[in-house]
Amino acid sequence: MRSYRGMSPVTTAAVALIDRLRVPVEDMSEEQRHEARASTHPTRRPFSWVLGGVDRAVGITFGTAPARDGYEIPLRIYRPRAIRDAQADVPVIVYFHGGGWVLGNVVNYDPLCTHLAAEVGAVVVSVDYRLAPEHPAPTAALDAVDATTWLAAQSDVLRADAHRMAVCGDSAGANLAAVVAQVVRDAGTDWIRHQALLYPATDLTMASPSIDEHPNAPILTRDSILAFRELYAPARDFENPLMSPLFGDLAGLPPALIQTADLDPIRDDGTRYAAALRSAGVQTRLTNYLQVPHGFASFPGASAAGRQHRWELVSELRHHLGTGLA
């Protein structure tokens, strides 16, 4: 039975409704997984009051990036309308959505991605990487690397400075952002200026104490974590840095912002990664948001932390991308 203790009444009501409406991933059939991936949230009121509104001052276009196996990775591209077509000195934020590498889609991240584009003053590119179990690990990680690497060479196409880039993601997407930062560093390039990781999954061995502390948490339970892991990484190579960035070489990585949720079973994945980054000499800001569960960035209107998390995220990206004062 899920535990909703410790949250505000508004947050409790919102996440309890979400939990009632969703089938847990461990109980999903293949057909239900495909239906969940294709499902998009309403953007009208009152839904936008909870999930966040889509900023109409940001234009949305589409593209593709080539993967190493010939697949064309779909991209959803956000550009503030206030930025003139001829203005090419704006930075790029590459975003990776959450969903346990199994669920999720780029459309449902329109509220957050348009917000980042408008408030940071950047071109945001959301990567529609391939999902498991049809495409098990490390496919998602390689798609993330290939898309980001390709984008770095597309300043003319993006009408932006693609060598002034940040990577960002939530949950499984934050895992991919962290992996990309490591792989790009290994290639000897320095065009990733910042990594913003929202409640990241960094250790597929499930060694974080918070998993046992919050096994029946709202939104994400221990059983769901196990199911996502089994679907994504059936080969069980859990300490491979392409799947668990905590086990990678962390020296020389770009500065990081890590935001965690105090009631999240993978909270300590984020705190442990922050500690490891700091030990490796990486400038790291860690913020643990109280009274919120995993996924709180996707329902900012139902959480007292919603506005603060967005302010911090935008401020850090502005500072490290050089678009304004932190």
Secondary structure as UniProt FT lines:
FT   TURN            5..6
FT   HELIX           9..21
FT   HELIX           25..27
FT   HELIX           30..38
FT   TURN            45..46
FT   HELIX           47..51
FT   TURN            56..57
FT   STRAND          58..66
FT   TURN            68..69
FT   STRAND          72..80
FT   TURN            81..82
FT   TURN            85..86
FT   STRAND          92..96
FT   TURN            100..102
FT   HELIX           107..109
FT   HELIX           110..116
FT   HELIX           117..121
FT   STRAND          123..127
FT   TURN            132..134
FT   TURN            137..138
FT   HELIX           139..151
FT   TURN            152..153
FT   HELIX           155..158
FT   TURN            162..163
FT   STRAND          165..170
FT   HELIX           172..186
FT   TURN            187..188
FT   STRAND          192..198
FT   TURN            204..205
FT   HELIX           209..213
FT   TURN            215..216
FT   HELIX           222..232
FT   TURN            234..235
FT   TURN            238..239
FT   TURN            241..243
FT   HELIX           245..247
FT   TURN            251..252
FT   STRAND          256..261
FT   TURN            262..263
FT   TURN            265..266
FT   HELIX           267..279
FT   TURN            280..281
FT   STRAND          284..289
FT   TURN            290..291
FT   TURN            294..295
FT   HELIX           296..298
FT   HELIX           300..302
FT   TURN            304..305
FT   HELIX           306..321
//
